[in-house]
Every structure is written in C-alpha cells, then in structure tokens.
Amino acid sequence: MNKTIMHYAATRHSTKAFDATKKISAENIENIKQLLRISPSSVNSQPWHFILASSAEAKAKIAKATETLYPFNSKSILNASHVVIFCSKTNIEDDYLLKLLEQEAKDGRFAADMESGKSKTQAGRSMFVNIHKNILKDVKFWMEKQVYLNLGAFLLGVAALGIDAVPMEGIDTDVLNEEFDLLKNNYSSLVVVPIGYHDTENDFNANLPKSRLPYSEILTEL
C-alpha cells in the first residue's frame, strides 16, 4: 500500500540510538544528496553548504564538537551510518548572486525571454538581499533561516526513504568551523544530523507517542 506524506510526518521521530551495523545504501545516499540540493529557499538564494560524513575518521572529527558540553550526543554521531553538517553562508556577495543567475539560465529558467528574465530575477533577488543587508541588518540570520527550511524538508524526505535521523543543535559550532575550515570559505556550521537506522533495543523514543499541543492552541482558522 502506498503511504501518504502524512504517514511519514506522523511516524518519523528523533532517533536516540543508532545501529552501527546498518548502513545506508549507495542509491539512497544519492537520493539524500538530491534532497539537500533541491530544497526551497527565499528568492532561490541557496545560502548553504553541506558536509556528508561516512568514514569513522570524519565522524570522529564531528564528535569533537560534543565533547565539552554535549557528550550525550557523541554516540549517535559515531554510530550513525552517515552524518550531515548543515552550514550557512556568512555573507552573500554580488559575485555569488551572479553565479546563481547563470545557473538559473543554464537550467532553462529564462527560456521564454533570456535577458528580461535574468534582469528581473537579479533585480528582485538583489532587492531582498539588500533589504536584509542594509535595512534590517539581519542578513546572516536570514540566510540561516533558509538552511532551516532545508533541514525541515530533509527530515521529512529521509523519513520517506525509510531512514532515521536526529537534528542536533547540541554541538559546539566553533569546533566544527575549525575542524573543517569553514569560516575561511565563508560558511559557518549550524546543525548536525546523524542519519541511519535506529537501534531497536536502545532507541527509547521510537515507540513513544508523539505529544503536540492541540489545534486550539496553535491554529486560528478565519
């Protein structure tokens, strides 16, 4: 029986223990990379970079970011099949906006009228970027919001692939930035997501019922 998106939204959970013997297939790793790439973002800004770690050495480097304040997160990073570091740009430069525009042209976004389409897209995107840079002065946080849009789509997407995941902000981002030389490349780490298959004996969260506030608290229908 085909399962709907609501099935995966209702049944996914934050995995508390991973089975270190189970690995994600090469086919699903390609699907995972595609999920990261096709996520929506404001004005298609895509202000992100991802590190996909599979080796024990790479996962150990990531686990260093949990050693001081978050040791309870180390085991999940080390036992997961793979770990994704979600990173945000620290600045959004004019040459990056031009790179986006050229990629959109290459992908056929302006097939009907190339020059007009490029001009309008560049003007619209630059307007939003400049509002956040020069008026609201929150461009870093605006870019981070786009990464969190990606994270939400990613968690639902991997669940639909039958893969377990847990998003972690319990990491020292300064450690990750240093371990992977992120800042010099205009990126900063935000969230780590171990992915794989849960340990049926030790993942206490797998069988717990979800707990959410009622509609009366969270929803206004007009």
C-alpha positions as CSV (number, residue, x, y, z in Angstrom):
1,M,0.0,0.0,0.0
2,N,1.3,3.4,-0.9
3,K,1.9,5.6,2.1
4,T,1.0,9.3,2.1
5,I,3.2,12.2,3.2
6,M,1.1,12.4,6.4
7,H,2.2,8.9,7.3
8,Y,5.9,9.9,7.3
9,A,5.2,13.2,9.1
10,A,3.3,11.3,11.8
11,T,5.7,8.4,12.2
12,R,9.2,10.0,11.9
13,H,10.9,10.6,15.2
14,S,14.2,11.9,16.6
15,T,16.3,8.9,16.9
16,K,18.1,8.5,20.2
17,A,20.3,5.5,19.3
18,F,21.6,4.2,16.0
19,D,22.5,0.7,15.0
20,A,26.2,1.0,14.0
21,T,26.0,-2.2,11.9
22,K,23.4,-0.8,9.4
23,K,24.5,1.4,6.6
24,I,22.5,3.5,4.1
25,S,22.7,2.1,0.5
26,A,24.6,4.0,-2.2
27,E,21.3,4.6,-4.0
28,N,19.8,6.3,-1.0
29,I,22.9,8.4,-0.4
30,E,22.3,9.8,-3.9
31,N,18.7,10.5,-3.0
32,I,19.8,12.2,0.2
33,K,22.2,14.4,-1.8
34,Q,19.4,15.3,-4.1
35,L,17.1,16.2,-1.1
36,L,19.8,18.7,0.1
37,R,20.1,20.2,-3.4
38,I,16.5,20.7,-4.3
39,S,15.2,22.3,-1.1
40,P,13.4,25.6,-1.5
41,S,14.9,28.9,-0.2
42,S,13.9,32.5,-0.3
43,V,14.4,34.0,-3.8
44,N,16.3,30.8,-4.6
45,S,19.3,32.1,-2.6
46,Q,20.6,28.7,-1.6
47,P,23.0,30.1,1.0
48,W,24.2,26.8,2.3
49,H,26.9,24.1,2.2
50,F,26.8,20.6,3.5
51,I,29.3,18.1,4.7
52,L,28.3,14.5,4.3
53,A,30.5,12.2,6.5
54,S,30.6,8.4,6.3
55,S,34.0,7.4,7.5
56,A,34.8,6.7,11.1
57,E,37.5,9.3,11.0
58,A,35.2,12.0,9.7
59,K,32.5,11.2,12.2
60,A,35.1,11.3,15.0
61,K,36.0,14.9,13.9
62,I,32.4,15.9,14.1
63,A,32.0,14.2,17.5
64,K,34.7,16.5,18.9
65,A,32.1,19.2,18.8
66,T,30.1,17.4,21.5
67,E,32.9,16.5,23.9
68,T,32.8,19.5,26.3
69,L,29.1,20.4,26.7
70,Y,27.2,17.7,24.8
71,P,28.8,14.3,25.4
72,F,25.4,12.7,25.3
73,N,25.3,13.4,21.6
74,S,28.6,11.8,20.7
75,K,27.4,8.2,20.4
76,S,24.7,9.0,17.9
77,I,27.3,10.7,15.7
78,L,29.7,7.9,15.9
79,N,27.2,5.1,15.4
80,A,25.1,6.7,12.6
81,S,25.6,5.4,9.1
82,H,26.3,9.0,7.9
83,V,26.3,12.5,9.4
84,V,25.3,15.7,7.7
85,I,26.6,19.1,8.8
86,F,24.3,21.9,7.7
87,C,26.2,25.1,7.1
88,S,25.1,28.7,6.3
89,K,27.0,31.3,4.3
90,T,28.3,34.1,6.5
91,N,28.0,36.7,3.7
92,I,26.2,36.9,0.4
93,E,28.3,38.6,-2.2
94,D,27.4,40.1,-5.6
95,D,29.5,37.5,-7.4
96,Y,27.5,34.8,-5.7
97,L,24.3,36.3,-6.9
98,L,25.6,36.3,-10.4
99,K,26.6,32.7,-10.1
100,L,23.0,31.9,-9.1
101,L,21.7,33.8,-12.1
102,E,24.0,32.0,-14.5
103,Q,23.0,28.6,-13.1
104,E,19.3,29.5,-13.5
105,A,20.0,30.5,-17.1
106,K,21.8,27.2,-17.7
107,D,18.9,25.3,-16.2
108,G,16.4,26.9,-18.5
109,R,14.6,29.3,-16.1
110,F,14.6,32.1,-18.6
111,A,13.9,30.2,-21.8
112,A,11.0,32.5,-22.8
113,D,13.0,35.7,-22.7
114,M,16.6,35.3,-21.5
115,E,17.7,38.9,-21.0
116,S,14.4,40.1,-19.5
117,G,14.1,37.1,-17.3
118,K,17.7,37.5,-16.0
119,S,17.3,41.2,-15.4
120,K,14.0,40.8,-13.4
121,T,15.3,37.9,-11.4
122,Q,18.5,39.7,-10.5
123,A,16.6,42.9,-9.5
124,G,14.1,41.0,-7.3
125,R,16.7,38.9,-5.6
126,S,19.1,41.8,-5.0
127,M,16.2,43.8,-3.5
128,F,15.5,41.2,-0.9
129,V,19.2,40.6,-0.1
130,N,19.8,44.4,0.2
131,I,16.8,44.8,2.5
132,H,18.3,42.3,4.9
133,K,21.9,43.6,4.5
134,N,21.3,47.4,4.6
135,I,17.8,48.0,6.2
136,L,17.1,45.1,8.6
137,K,20.8,44.3,9.0
138,D,20.0,40.7,9.7
139,V,21.3,39.0,6.5
140,K,23.3,36.3,8.5
141,F,20.1,35.3,10.3
142,W,18.1,35.5,7.1
143,M,20.5,33.0,5.4
144,E,20.3,30.7,8.5
145,K,16.6,30.6,8.1
146,Q,17.0,29.3,4.6
147,V,19.2,26.5,5.9
148,Y,16.5,25.6,8.4
149,L,13.9,25.4,5.6
150,N,16.3,22.9,4.0
151,L,16.5,21.0,7.3
152,G,12.8,20.6,7.6
153,A,12.4,19.3,4.1
154,F,15.4,17.0,4.7
155,L,14.0,15.4,7.8
156,L,10.7,14.6,6.1
157,G,12.4,13.4,3.0
158,V,14.7,10.9,4.7
159,A,11.8,9.6,6.7
160,A,10.0,8.9,3.4
161,L,13.2,6.9,2.3
162,G,12.8,4.8,5.5
163,I,15.9,6.4,7.1
164,D,16.1,7.6,10.7
165,A,17.5,10.9,11.7
166,V,18.0,13.3,14.6
167,P,18.7,17.0,14.2
168,M,21.3,18.3,16.7
169,E,22.0,21.8,17.8
170,G,23.8,20.3,20.8
171,I,27.2,20.9,19.2
172,D,30.0,23.4,19.5
173,T,29.9,25.1,16.1
174,D,33.3,26.8,16.8
175,V,34.9,23.4,16.9
176,L,33.2,22.3,13.7
177,N,34.2,25.5,12.0
178,E,37.8,24.9,12.9
179,E,37.9,21.2,12.1
180,F,36.5,21.8,8.6
181,D,38.0,25.2,7.9
182,L,34.5,26.6,7.3
183,L,35.0,30.3,8.1
184,K,37.7,30.9,5.6
185,N,35.4,29.6,3.0
186,N,32.6,32.0,4.1
187,Y,30.5,29.3,5.9
188,S,29.6,28.5,9.4
189,S,28.1,25.3,10.8
190,L,24.6,25.3,12.3
191,V,23.2,21.9,12.8
192,V,24.4,18.3,12.7
193,V,22.1,15.5,11.5
194,P,23.1,11.9,12.1
195,I,21.2,9.5,9.8
196,G,20.9,5.8,9.5
197,Y,18.8,3.1,11.2
198,H,17.7,3.2,14.8
199,D,18.8,0.6,17.4
200,T,15.6,-1.2,18.2
201,E,16.7,-2.1,21.7
202,N,18.1,1.3,22.8
203,D,16.2,3.9,20.9
204,F,13.6,4.7,23.6
205,N,12.0,7.4,21.5
206,A,11.0,5.1,18.7
207,N,7.9,3.7,20.4
208,L,6.8,6.7,22.4
209,P,3.6,8.5,21.2
210,K,4.0,12.0,19.8
211,S,3.0,14.8,22.0
212,R,1.8,18.1,20.4
213,L,-0.3,21.0,21.5
214,P,-4.0,20.8,20.4
215,Y,-5.3,22.8,17.4
216,S,-7.0,25.2,19.8
217,E,-3.5,26.4,21.0
218,I,-1.7,26.5,17.7
219,L,-4.2,27.2,14.9
220,T,-6.5,30.1,14.1
221,E,-8.9,29.5,11.2
222,L,-10.6,32.5,9.6
